[in-house]
Amino acid sequence: MHKPEAQEENKRVFVDLLKSTQRKGIDLLLEYLETKTDFYSAPASTRYHNNCVGGLLAHTLNVYENFKNLLALRGIEMAEESVVIVALLHDICKCNYYVLEQRNKKINGKWEQVSVWSNTKSVSPPLPHSYRSIRMIQQFFRLTPQEELCIYYHMGPYGGEDYEYRGLLQKVNTDYPESLLFYTADLFSTYLDEETFE
């Protein structure tokens, strides 16, 4: 579990980074996250990675660090404000999505009630999560085409099943290598930097 002090520090870093972009509308977005959502306390997933209080916030910061490092490693330039916006907001649609429920689990031969994260809330509109994040962000400010592509394709080959999506993904990865690096940063964060909690 993330400690409350770590969550407060993560929140401070997150807010400072977003404010540093000086993007018009960022203050309204931050106010929305603070007053209308559970973004700062939400998990990143139900059971796969950072499935704990504050997991989503920690995940976005992990992705930011990995994305910056990968861009530098490959010598690909991208404006810092775009790196911040893409990394910190790519999963914004996950706020107000997960709920903590009580379930029965057999522990040492006895049934006990345990708290587990669930995503039983219905998705509205019924769109893939990367696109829902884009729609949420653009209620506050416009994304550049580069930012939108990175967010939209951040699930890589897991973002769509159809032939058209895969063809477009290949073109985006070729024409916009930062999009491929962003997908990789998300993977690194999920599988190498983050834990799954029982």
MODELLER restraints for C-alpha pairs under 7 A, 6 or more apart:
rsr = mdl.restraints
at = mdl.atoms
rsr.add(forms.Gaussian(group=physical.xy_distance, feature=features.Distance(at['CA:1:A'], at['CA:52:A']), mean=5.98, stdev=0.5))
rsr.add(forms.Gaussian(group=physical.xy_distance, feature=features.Distance(at['CA:2:A'], at['CA:53:A']), mean=6.86, stdev=0.5))
rsr.add(forms.Gaussian(group=physical.xy_distance, feature=features.Distance(at['CA:2:A'], at['CA:54:A']), mean=6.59, stdev=0.5))
rsr.add(forms.Gaussian(group=physical.xy_distance, feature=features.Distance(at['CA:7:A'], at['CA:54:A']), mean=6.17, stdev=0.5))
rsr.add(forms.Gaussian(group=physical.xy_distance, feature=features.Distance(at['CA:10:A'], at['CA:57:A']), mean=6.93, stdev=0.5))
rsr.add(forms.Gaussian(group=physical.xy_distance, feature=features.Distance(at['CA:10:A'], at['CA:58:A']), mean=6.60, stdev=0.5))
rsr.add(forms.Gaussian(group=physical.xy_distance, feature=features.Distance(at['CA:11:A'], at['CA:40:A']), mean=6.80, stdev=0.5))
rsr.add(forms.Gaussian(group=physical.xy_distance, feature=features.Distance(at['CA:17:A'], at['CA:84:A']), mean=6.60, stdev=0.5))
rsr.add(forms.Gaussian(group=physical.xy_distance, feature=features.Distance(at['CA:18:A'], at['CA:26:A']), mean=6.94, stdev=0.5))
rsr.add(forms.Gaussian(group=physical.xy_distance, feature=features.Distance(at['CA:18:A'], at['CA:84:A']), mean=6.55, stdev=0.5))
rsr.add(forms.Gaussian(group=physical.xy_distance, feature=features.Distance(at['CA:18:A'], at['CA:85:A']), mean=6.83, stdev=0.5))
rsr.add(forms.Gaussian(group=physical.xy_distance, feature=features.Distance(at['CA:19:A'], at['CA:26:A']), mean=6.69, stdev=0.5))
rsr.add(forms.Gaussian(group=physical.xy_distance, feature=features.Distance(at['CA:21:A'], at['CA:81:A']), mean=4.73, stdev=0.5))
rsr.add(forms.Gaussian(group=physical.xy_distance, feature=features.Distance(at['CA:24:A'], at['CA:141:A']), mean=6.64, stdev=0.5))
rsr.add(forms.Gaussian(group=physical.xy_distance, feature=features.Distance(at['CA:25:A'], at['CA:140:A']), mean=5.14, stdev=0.5))
rsr.add(forms.Gaussian(group=physical.xy_distance, feature=features.Distance(at['CA:25:A'], at['CA:141:A']), mean=5.40, stdev=0.5))
rsr.add(forms.Gaussian(group=physical.xy_distance, feature=features.Distance(at['CA:26:A'], at['CA:140:A']), mean=6.95, stdev=0.5))
rsr.add(forms.Gaussian(group=physical.xy_distance, feature=features.Distance(at['CA:28:A'], at['CA:140:A']), mean=6.70, stdev=0.5))
rsr.add(forms.Gaussian(group=physical.xy_distance, feature=features.Distance(at['CA:29:A'], at['CA:140:A']), mean=5.97, stdev=0.5))
rsr.add(forms.Gaussian(group=physical.xy_distance, feature=features.Distance(at['CA:33:A'], at['CA:39:A']), mean=6.11, stdev=0.5))
rsr.add(forms.Gaussian(group=physical.xy_distance, feature=features.Distance(at['CA:37:A'], at['CA:95:A']), mean=5.99, stdev=0.5))
rsr.add(forms.Gaussian(group=physical.xy_distance, feature=features.Distance(at['CA:37:A'], at['CA:96:A']), mean=5.72, stdev=0.5))
rsr.add(forms.Gaussian(group=physical.xy_distance, feature=features.Distance(at['CA:38:A'], at['CA:95:A']), mean=5.60, stdev=0.5))
rsr.add(forms.Gaussian(group=physical.xy_distance, feature=features.Distance(at['CA:38:A'], at['CA:96:A']), mean=5.70, stdev=0.5))
rsr.add(forms.Gaussian(group=physical.xy_distance, feature=features.Distance(at['CA:39:A'], at['CA:57:A']), mean=6.93, stdev=0.5))
rsr.add(forms.Gaussian(group=physical.xy_distance, feature=features.Distance(at['CA:39:A'], at['CA:95:A']), mean=4.72, stdev=0.5))
rsr.add(forms.Gaussian(group=physical.xy_distance, feature=features.Distance(at['CA:40:A'], at['CA:54:A']), mean=5.66, stdev=0.5))
rsr.add(forms.Gaussian(group=physical.xy_distance, feature=features.Distance(at['CA:40:A'], at['CA:57:A']), mean=5.63, stdev=0.5))
rsr.add(forms.Gaussian(group=physical.xy_distance, feature=features.Distance(at['CA:41:A'], at['CA:53:A']), mean=4.95, stdev=0.5))
rsr.add(forms.Gaussian(group=physical.xy_distance, feature=features.Distance(at['CA:41:A'], at['CA:54:A']), mean=4.15, stdev=0.5))
rsr.add(forms.Gaussian(group=physical.xy_distance, feature=features.Distance(at['CA:42:A'], at['CA:53:A']), mean=5.52, stdev=0.5))
rsr.add(forms.Gaussian(group=physical.xy_distance, feature=features.Distance(at['CA:42:A'], at['CA:54:A']), mean=5.38, stdev=0.5))
rsr.add(forms.Gaussian(group=physical.xy_distance, feature=features.Distance(at['CA:42:A'], at['CA:55:A']), mean=6.25, stdev=0.5))
rsr.add(forms.Gaussian(group=physical.xy_distance, feature=features.Distance(at['CA:42:A'], at['CA:56:A']), mean=5.66, stdev=0.5))
rsr.add(forms.Gaussian(group=physical.xy_distance, feature=features.Distance(at['CA:42:A'], at['CA:95:A']), mean=6.29, stdev=0.5))
rsr.add(forms.Gaussian(group=physical.xy_distance, feature=features.Distance(at['CA:43:A'], at['CA:50:A']), mean=6.06, stdev=0.5))
rsr.add(forms.Gaussian(group=physical.xy_distance, feature=features.Distance(at['CA:43:A'], at['CA:51:A']), mean=4.79, stdev=0.5))
rsr.add(forms.Gaussian(group=physical.xy_distance, feature=features.Distance(at['CA:43:A'], at['CA:52:A']), mean=4.89, stdev=0.5))
rsr.add(forms.Gaussian(group=physical.xy_distance, feature=features.Distance(at['CA:43:A'], at['CA:53:A']), mean=5.30, stdev=0.5))
rsr.add(forms.Gaussian(group=physical.xy_distance, feature=features.Distance(at['CA:43:A'], at['CA:54:A']), mean=5.72, stdev=0.5))
rsr.add(forms.Gaussian(group=physical.xy_distance, feature=features.Distance(at['CA:43:A'], at['CA:55:A']), mean=4.25, stdev=0.5))
rsr.add(forms.Gaussian(group=physical.xy_distance, feature=features.Distance(at['CA:43:A'], at['CA:56:A']), mean=4.86, stdev=0.5))
rsr.add(forms.Gaussian(group=physical.xy_distance, feature=features.Distance(at['CA:44:A'], at['CA:50:A']), mean=5.32, stdev=0.5))
rsr.add(forms.Gaussian(group=physical.xy_distance, feature=features.Distance(at['CA:44:A'], at['CA:51:A']), mean=5.65, stdev=0.5))
rsr.add(forms.Gaussian(group=physical.xy_distance, feature=features.Distance(at['CA:44:A'], at['CA:55:A']), mean=4.94, stdev=0.5))
rsr.add(forms.Gaussian(group=physical.xy_distance, feature=features.Distance(at['CA:44:A'], at['CA:56:A']), mean=3.92, stdev=0.5))
rsr.add(forms.Gaussian(group=physical.xy_distance, feature=features.Distance(at['CA:44:A'], at['CA:59:A']), mean=6.61, stdev=0.5))
rsr.add(forms.Gaussian(group=physical.xy_distance, feature=features.Distance(at['CA:45:A'], at['CA:51:A']), mean=5.06, stdev=0.5))
rsr.add(forms.Gaussian(group=physical.xy_distance, feature=features.Distance(at['CA:46:A'], at['CA:117:A']), mean=4.88, stdev=0.5))
rsr.add(forms.Gaussian(group=physical.xy_distance, feature=features.Distance(at['CA:46:A'], at['CA:118:A']), mean=5.63, stdev=0.5))
rsr.add(forms.Gaussian(group=physical.xy_distance, feature=features.Distance(at['CA:47:A'], at['CA:196:A']), mean=6.29, stdev=0.5))
rsr.add(forms.Gaussian(group=physical.xy_distance, feature=features.Distance(at['CA:48:A'], at['CA:196:A']), mean=5.75, stdev=0.5))
rsr.add(forms.Gaussian(group=physical.xy_distance, feature=features.Distance(at['CA:49:A'], at['CA:190:A']), mean=5.83, stdev=0.5))
rsr.add(forms.Gaussian(group=physical.xy_distance, feature=features.Distance(at['CA:49:A'], at['CA:194:A']), mean=5.79, stdev=0.5))
rsr.add(forms.Gaussian(group=physical.xy_distance, feature=features.Distance(at['CA:49:A'], at['CA:195:A']), mean=5.38, stdev=0.5))
rsr.add(forms.Gaussian(group=physical.xy_distance, feature=features.Distance(at['CA:49:A'], at['CA:196:A']), mean=4.77, stdev=0.5))
rsr.add(forms.Gaussian(group=physical.xy_distance, feature=features.Distance(at['CA:50:A'], at['CA:56:A']), mean=6.94, stdev=0.5))
rsr.add(forms.Gaussian(group=physical.xy_distance, feature=features.Distance(at['CA:50:A'], at['CA:194:A']), mean=5.74, stdev=0.5))
rsr.add(forms.Gaussian(group=physical.xy_distance, feature=features.Distance(at['CA:50:A'], at['CA:195:A']), mean=5.45, stdev=0.5))
rsr.add(forms.Gaussian(group=physical.xy_distance, feature=features.Distance(at['CA:50:A'], at['CA:196:A']), mean=5.69, stdev=0.5))
rsr.add(forms.Gaussian(group=physical.xy_distance, feature=features.Distance(at['CA:51:A'], at['CA:196:A']), mean=6.03, stdev=0.5))
rsr.add(forms.Gaussian(group=physical.xy_distance, feature=features.Distance(at['CA:51:A'], at['CA:197:A']), mean=6.14, stdev=0.5))
rsr.add(forms.Gaussian(group=physical.xy_distance, feature=features.Distance(at['CA:52:A'], at['CA:197:A']), mean=6.89, stdev=0.5))
rsr.add(forms.Gaussian(group=physical.xy_distance, feature=features.Distance(at['CA:59:A'], at['CA:189:A']), mean=6.70, stdev=0.5))
rsr.add(forms.Gaussian(group=physical.xy_distance, feature=features.Distance(at['CA:60:A'], at['CA:87:A']), mean=5.84, stdev=0.5))
rsr.add(forms.Gaussian(group=physical.xy_distance, feature=features.Distance(at['CA:60:A'], at['CA:88:A']), mean=4.81, stdev=0.5))
rsr.add(forms.Gaussian(group=physical.xy_distance, feature=features.Distance(at['CA:61:A'], at['CA:88:A']), mean=6.52, stdev=0.5))
rsr.add(forms.Gaussian(group=physical.xy_distance, feature=features.Distance(at['CA:62:A'], at['CA:189:A']), mean=5.56, stdev=0.5))
rsr.add(forms.Gaussian(group=physical.xy_distance, feature=features.Distance(at['CA:63:A'], at['CA:87:A']), mean=5.75, stdev=0.5))
rsr.add(forms.Gaussian(group=physical.xy_distance, feature=features.Distance(at['CA:63:A'], at['CA:185:A']), mean=5.41, stdev=0.5))
rsr.add(forms.Gaussian(group=physical.xy_distance, feature=features.Distance(at['CA:63:A'], at['CA:186:A']), mean=5.34, stdev=0.5))
rsr.add(forms.Gaussian(group=physical.xy_distance, feature=features.Distance(at['CA:63:A'], at['CA:189:A']), mean=5.61, stdev=0.5))
rsr.add(forms.Gaussian(group=physical.xy_distance, feature=features.Distance(at['CA:64:A'], at['CA:84:A']), mean=6.59, stdev=0.5))
rsr.add(forms.Gaussian(group=physical.xy_distance, feature=features.Distance(at['CA:64:A'], at['CA:87:A']), mean=4.89, stdev=0.5))
rsr.add(forms.Gaussian(group=physical.xy_distance, feature=features.Distance(at['CA:64:A'], at['CA:88:A']), mean=6.66, stdev=0.5))
rsr.add(forms.Gaussian(group=physical.xy_distance, feature=features.Distance(at['CA:66:A'], at['CA:185:A']), mean=4.95, stdev=0.5))
rsr.add(forms.Gaussian(group=physical.xy_distance, feature=features.Distance(at['CA:67:A'], at['CA:181:A']), mean=6.59, stdev=0.5))
rsr.add(forms.Gaussian(group=physical.xy_distance, feature=features.Distance(at['CA:67:A'], at['CA:182:A']), mean=5.66, stdev=0.5))
rsr.add(forms.Gaussian(group=physical.xy_distance, feature=features.Distance(at['CA:67:A'], at['CA:185:A']), mean=4.95, stdev=0.5))
rsr.add(forms.Gaussian(group=physical.xy_distance, feature=features.Distance(at['CA:70:A'], at['CA:181:A']), mean=6.30, stdev=0.5))
rsr.add(forms.Gaussian(group=physical.xy_distance, feature=features.Distance(at['CA:71:A'], at['CA:77:A']), mean=6.77, stdev=0.5))
rsr.add(forms.Gaussian(group=physical.xy_distance, feature=features.Distance(at['CA:71:A'], at['CA:178:A']), mean=6.95, stdev=0.5))
rsr.add(forms.Gaussian(group=physical.xy_distance, feature=features.Distance(at['CA:71:A'], at['CA:181:A']), mean=6.93, stdev=0.5))
rsr.add(forms.Gaussian(group=physical.xy_distance, feature=features.Distance(at['CA:76:A'], at['CA:178:A']), mean=6.98, stdev=0.5))
rsr.add(forms.Gaussian(group=physical.xy_distance, feature=features.Distance(at['CA:82:A'], at['CA:147:A']), mean=6.22, stdev=0.5))
rsr.add(forms.Gaussian(group=physical.xy_distance, feature=features.Distance(at['CA:86:A'], at['CA:147:A']), mean=5.84, stdev=0.5))
rsr.add(forms.Gaussian(group=physical.xy_distance, feature=features.Distance(at['CA:86:A'], at['CA:150:A']), mean=6.80, stdev=0.5))
rsr.add(forms.Gaussian(group=physical.xy_distance, feature=features.Distance(at['CA:86:A'], at['CA:151:A']), mean=6.16, stdev=0.5))
rsr.add(forms.Gaussian(group=physical.xy_distance, feature=features.Distance(at['CA:90:A'], at['CA:130:A']), mean=6.85, stdev=0.5))
rsr.add(forms.Gaussian(group=physical.xy_distance, feature=features.Distance(at['CA:90:A'], at['CA:133:A']), mean=6.16, stdev=0.5))
rsr.add(forms.Gaussian(group=physical.xy_distance, feature=features.Distance(at['CA:90:A'], at['CA:151:A']), mean=5.32, stdev=0.5))
rsr.add(forms.Gaussian(group=physical.xy_distance, feature=features.Distance(at['CA:91:A'], at['CA:130:A']), mean=6.97, stdev=0.5))
rsr.add(forms.Gaussian(group=physical.xy_distance, feature=features.Distance(at['CA:91:A'], at['CA:133:A']), mean=6.03, stdev=0.5))
rsr.add(forms.Gaussian(group=physical.xy_distance, feature=features.Distance(at['CA:92:A'], at['CA:133:A']), mean=5.36, stdev=0.5))
rsr.add(forms.Gaussian(group=physical.xy_distance, feature=features.Distance(at['CA:93:A'], at['CA:129:A']), mean=6.46, stdev=0.5))
rsr.add(forms.Gaussian(group=physical.xy_distance, feature=features.Distance(at['CA:93:A'], at['CA:132:A']), mean=5.85, stdev=0.5))
rsr.add(forms.Gaussian(group=physical.xy_distance, feature=features.Distance(at['CA:93:A'], at['CA:133:A']), mean=4.70, stdev=0.5))
rsr.add(forms.Gaussian(group=physical.xy_distance, feature=features.Distance(at['CA:93:A'], at['CA:136:A']), mean=6.94, stdev=0.5))
rsr.add(forms.Gaussian(group=physical.xy_distance, feature=features.Distance(at['CA:97:A'], at['CA:119:A']), mean=6.07, stdev=0.5))
rsr.add(forms.Gaussian(group=physical.xy_distance, feature=features.Distance(at['CA:97:A'], at['CA:121:A']), mean=6.04, stdev=0.5))
rsr.add(forms.Gaussian(group=physical.xy_distance, feature=features.Distance(at['CA:98:A'], at['CA:117:A']), mean=6.36, stdev=0.5))
rsr.add(forms.Gaussian(group=physical.xy_distance, feature=features.Distance(at['CA:98:A'], at['CA:118:A']), mean=5.55, stdev=0.5))
rsr.add(forms.Gaussian(group=physical.xy_distance, feature=features.Distance(at['CA:98:A'], at['CA:119:A']), mean=4.61, stdev=0.5))
rsr.add(forms.Gaussian(group=physical.xy_distance, feature=features.Distance(at['CA:99:A'], at['CA:117:A']), mean=5.64, stdev=0.5))
rsr.add(forms.Gaussian(group=physical.xy_distance, feature=features.Distance(at['CA:99:A'], at['CA:118:A']), mean=5.32, stdev=0.5))
rsr.add(forms.Gaussian(group=physical.xy_distance, feature=features.Distance(at['CA:99:A'], at['CA:119:A']), mean=6.20, stdev=0.5))
rsr.add(forms.Gaussian(group=physical.xy_distance, feature=features.Distance(at['CA:100:A'], at['CA:115:A']), mean=6.29, stdev=0.5))
rsr.add(forms.Gaussian(group=physical.xy_distance, feature=features.Distance(at['CA:100:A'], at['CA:116:A']), mean=5.58, stdev=0.5))
rsr.add(forms.Gaussian(group=physical.xy_distance, feature=features.Distance(at['CA:100:A'], at['CA:117:A']), mean=4.58, stdev=0.5))
rsr.add(forms.Gaussian(group=physical.xy_distance, feature=features.Distance(at['CA:100:A'], at['CA:118:A']), mean=6.20, stdev=0.5))
rsr.add(forms.Gaussian(group=physical.xy_distance, feature=features.Distance(at['CA:101:A'], at['CA:115:A']), mean=5.51, stdev=0.5))
rsr.add(forms.Gaussian(group=physical.xy_distance, feature=features.Distance(at['CA:101:A'], at['CA:116:A']), mean=5.38, stdev=0.5))
rsr.add(forms.Gaussian(group=physical.xy_distance, feature=features.Distance(at['CA:101:A'], at['CA:117:A']), mean=6.16, stdev=0.5))
rsr.add(forms.Gaussian(group=physical.xy_distance, feature=features.Distance(at['CA:101:A'], at['CA:118:A']), mean=6.73, stdev=0.5))
rsr.add(forms.Gaussian(group=physical.xy_distance, feature=features.Distance(at['CA:102:A'], at['CA:113:A']), mean=6.06, stdev=0.5))
rsr.add(forms.Gaussian(group=physical.xy_distance, feature=features.Distance(at['CA:102:A'], at['CA:114:A']), mean=5.50, stdev=0.5))
rsr.add(forms.Gaussian(group=physical.xy_distance, feature=features.Distance(at['CA:102:A'], at['CA:115:A']), mean=4.66, stdev=0.5))
rsr.add(forms.Gaussian(group=physical.xy_distance, feature=features.Distance(at['CA:102:A'], at['CA:116:A']), mean=6.25, stdev=0.5))
rsr.add(forms.Gaussian(group=physical.xy_distance, feature=features.Distance(at['CA:103:A'], at['CA:113:A']), mean=5.41, stdev=0.5))
rsr.add(forms.Gaussian(group=physical.xy_distance, feature=features.Distance(at['CA:103:A'], at['CA:114:A']), mean=5.47, stdev=0.5))
rsr.add(forms.Gaussian(group=physical.xy_distance, feature=features.Distance(at['CA:103:A'], at['CA:115:A']), mean=6.39, stdev=0.5))
rsr.add(forms.Gaussian(group=physical.xy_distance, feature=features.Distance(at['CA:103:A'], at['CA:116:A']), mean=6.87, stdev=0.5))
rsr.add(forms.Gaussian(group=physical.xy_distance, feature=features.Distance(at['CA:104:A'], at['CA:111:A']), mean=6.09, stdev=0.5))
rsr.add(forms.Gaussian(group=physical.xy_distance, feature=features.Distance(at['CA:104:A'], at['CA:112:A']), mean=5.44, stdev=0.5))
rsr.add(forms.Gaussian(group=physical.xy_distance, feature=features.Distance(at['CA:104:A'], at['CA:113:A']), mean=4.57, stdev=0.5))
rsr.add(forms.Gaussian(group=physical.xy_distance, feature=features.Distance(at['CA:104:A'], at['CA:114:A']), mean=6.23, stdev=0.5))
rsr.add(forms.Gaussian(group=physical.xy_distance, feature=features.Distance(at['CA:105:A'], at['CA:111:A']), mean=5.40, stdev=0.5))
rsr.add(forms.Gaussian(group=physical.xy_distance, feature=features.Distance(at['CA:105:A'], at['CA:112:A']), mean=5.39, stdev=0.5))
rsr.add(forms.Gaussian(group=physical.xy_distance, feature=features.Distance(at['CA:105:A'], at['CA:113:A']), mean=6.23, stdev=0.5))
rsr.add(forms.Gaussian(group=physical.xy_distance, feature=features.Distance(at['CA:105:A'], at['CA:114:A']), mean=6.64, stdev=0.5))
rsr.add(forms.Gaussian(group=physical.xy_distance, feature=features.Distance(at['CA:106:A'], at['CA:112:A']), mean=6.16, stdev=0.5))
rsr.add(forms.Gaussian(group=physical.xy_distance, feature=features.Distance(at['CA:130:A'], at['CA:151:A']), mean=6.03, stdev=0.5))
rsr.add(forms.Gaussian(group=physical.xy_distance, feature=features.Distance(at['CA:130:A'], at['CA:152:A']), mean=4.99, stdev=0.5))
rsr.add(forms.Gaussian(group=physical.xy_distance, feature=features.Distance(at['CA:131:A'], at['CA:152:A']), mean=5.88, stdev=0.5))
rsr.add(forms.Gaussian(group=physical.xy_distance, feature=features.Distance(at['CA:134:A'], at['CA:148:A']), mean=6.80, stdev=0.5))
rsr.add(forms.Gaussian(group=physical.xy_distance, feature=features.Distance(at['CA:149:A'], at['CA:179:A']), mean=6.68, stdev=0.5))
rsr.add(forms.Gaussian(group=physical.xy_distance, feature=features.Distance(at['CA:150:A'], at['CA:179:A']), mean=4.51, stdev=0.5))
rsr.add(forms.Gaussian(group=physical.xy_distance, feature=features.Distance(at['CA:150:A'], at['CA:182:A']), mean=6.42, stdev=0.5))
rsr.add(forms.Gaussian(group=physical.xy_distance, feature=features.Distance(at['CA:153:A'], at['CA:159:A']), mean=6.72, stdev=0.5))
rsr.add(forms.Gaussian(group=physical.xy_distance, feature=features.Distance(at['CA:153:A'], at['CA:179:A']), mean=6.90, stdev=0.5))
rsr.add(forms.Gaussian(group=physical.xy_distance, feature=features.Distance(at['CA:154:A'], at['CA:182:A']), mean=6.30, stdev=0.5))
rsr.add(forms.Gaussian(group=physical.xy_distance, feature=features.Distance(at['CA:154:A'], at['CA:183:A']), mean=4.53, stdev=0.5))
rsr.add(forms.Gaussian(group=physical.xy_distance, feature=features.Distance(at['CA:155:A'], at['CA:183:A']), mean=6.12, stdev=0.5))
rsr.add(forms.Gaussian(group=physical.xy_distance, feature=features.Distance(at['CA:156:A'], at['CA:183:A']), mean=5.87, stdev=0.5))
rsr.add(forms.Gaussian(group=physical.xy_distance, feature=features.Distance(at['CA:157:A'], at['CA:166:A']), mean=6.95, stdev=0.5))
rsr.add(forms.Gaussian(group=physical.xy_distance, feature=features.Distance(at['CA:173:A'], at['CA:179:A']), mean=6.08, stdev=0.5))
rsr.add(forms.Gaussian(group=physical.xy_distance, feature=features.Distance(at['CA:173:A'], at['CA:180:A']), mean=5.23, stdev=0.5))
